[in-house]
Amino acid sequence: MIIDKSLQISSEQALTATDVSTDIIDLGHNQLVGPGDPLWWVIAVRAGLVGSLFFARVQSAADEAFGSPVTHNLGQAYDTLPTGSRIVIPMTWQNERFLRLQYEVTGTITIDAWLTNQEPAKWSAFPNAI
């Protein structure tokens, strides 16, 4: 999978409590993401969950400061997430201009997260060419 840096919102982000992604995605204006091609949020675990809970939620807002974010409760809670595992959350059609993920953690975990249109069932792993 090729990851577009402008769609990556967490890069080696270490989490120890409830937090939000280090970056946001600006859609340019309030709009519906669908009903075109489906989109997915992908969370890749770089350092496995040490603790008891990890949960991710999609948030959108009309302003970049997320003064009044709308939370889209997508995804599920995880008790264990080993290094190398991935979580895939479908993107909702209803949203506002700015997008981010909110993470809830009881313990510690390090993750990468991004938005993609590449269907998860078609992913193949290849060695890193860098």
C-alpha positions in Angstrom: 0.0 0.0 0.0 1.2 3.5 -0.9 0.4 6.0 1.9 -0.3 9.6 0.9 1.5 11.8 3.5 -1.4 14.3 3.3 -3.8 11.6 4.4 -1.6 10.4 7.2 -2.8 11.8 10.6 -0.6 9.8 13.0 3.0 8.8 12.5 4.7 6.9 15.2 2.4 8.5 17.7 2.8 7.2 21.2 -0.4 7.1 23.2 -0.8 6.7 27.0 -4.2 8.2 27.6 -7.1 9.7 25.6 -5.7 11.8 22.8 -6.3 12.9 19.3 -4.3 12.4 16.1 -1.3 14.7 15.7 -2.5 15.9 12.3 -5.9 16.6 10.6 -7.3 16.3 7.1 -8.8 19.4 5.6 -11.4 18.5 2.9 -11.5 22.1 1.7 -15.2 22.7 2.6 -18.0 20.9 4.3 -19.0 18.0 2.1 -20.2 14.5 2.0 -17.3 12.0 1.4 -19.6 9.5 -0.3 -21.5 8.0 -2.0 -18.5 7.6 -4.3 -15.7 5.1 -3.6 -15.6 3.8 -0.1 -12.8 5.1 2.2 -11.2 3.5 5.3 -9.3 4.7 8.3 -6.3 2.4 8.9 -4.5 2.2 12.2 -1.2 0.3 12.2 0.2 -0.8 15.5 4.0 -0.1 15.7 4.4 -1.0 19.3 1.8 -3.3 20.8 -0.8 -2.4 23.4 0.5 -2.8 26.9 -2.6 -2.3 29.1 -6.2 -3.2 28.7 -8.1 -1.0 26.2 -7.7 0.8 22.9 -10.6 2.5 21.1 -10.6 4.9 18.1 -13.3 7.3 17.0 -13.6 9.4 13.9 -14.2 13.1 14.5 -15.1 15.9 12.2 -15.5 19.7 12.8 -16.3 22.9 10.9 -13.2 24.6 12.3 -9.6 23.5 12.4 -9.4 23.9 16.2 -12.2 21.3 16.6 -14.2 23.7 18.8 -17.4 21.6 18.5 -16.3 18.2 17.1 -18.9 15.7 15.8 -17.9 12.2 17.0 -18.7 9.3 14.7 -18.5 6.2 16.9 -17.0 3.7 14.5 -14.7 0.9 15.4 -14.6 -1.3 18.5 -12.7 -1.6 21.7 -9.6 -3.9 21.8 -8.1 -5.6 24.8 -5.0 -6.8 23.0 -3.2 -5.4 19.9 0.1 -7.0 19.0 2.8 -5.1 17.1 2.1 -5.3 13.4 -1.7 -5.6 13.7 -4.0 -3.2 11.9 -7.5 -1.8 12.6 -9.7 -0.8 9.7 -12.6 1.6 10.3 -15.0 2.5 7.4 -15.4 6.3 6.8 -18.9 7.8 7.2 -20.5 9.8 4.4 -21.7 12.5 6.8 -18.9 14.8 8.1 -17.7 18.3 8.3 -14.7 20.0 6.8 -11.9 18.8 9.1 -11.2 15.2 10.1 -9.2 13.5 12.8 -9.1 10.4 15.0 -9.6 10.4 18.7 -7.9 7.6 20.6 -8.9 6.2 24.0 -6.1 4.2 25.7 -5.7 2.5 29.1 -2.1 1.6 28.8 0.5 2.4 26.1 0.6 1.9 22.4 2.4 3.4 19.4 0.5 3.8 16.1 0.4 5.1 12.6 -3.0 6.1 11.1 -4.2 7.2 7.6 -7.2 7.5 5.3 -7.2 5.4 2.2 -9.4 4.3 -0.7 -7.6 1.0 -1.2 -9.9 -1.9 -0.3 -8.5 -3.8 2.8 -9.2 -7.2 1.2 -6.8 -6.4 -1.7 -3.8 -5.4 0.5 -0.5 -7.3 0.0 2.6 -6.9 2.2 5.9 -6.2 0.4 9.3 -5.6 2.0 10.2 -2.0 2.7 12.2 -0.7 -0.3 13.7 2.2 1.7 
